[in-house]
Amino acid sequence: MNYIETFLKYRHEAFTKAVMEDDWKAVRKFCKKYHVPVPSSRKVFKAGIYKAVQGCNDIPAEVKNVAFKKCLELGFSPLIDNEGDE
């Protein structure tokens, strides 16, 4: 498996565990391994993952739907809005 395939595999597994099982250990480990900064706010961290799931091609629709709902419950829009970007 090459670097990108490995990255995507671990991202998929970590995001799915976080969304479906509320298990954030794998996401934190993934972030540490790939030097992804983690916000100090737990709420912002979770919302960021829920939003990121929406843009992942390798995440099943069921997981995306749960992430969408959880993001809304936190008070965030689950979609990335590029309106106004130039």
Buried (B, 14 or more C-beta within 10 A) or exposed (E): EEEEEEBBEBBBEBBBBBBEEEEBEBBBEBBEEEEEEBEEEEEEBBBBBBBBBBEBEEBEEEBBBBBBEBBEEEEBEBEEEEEEEE
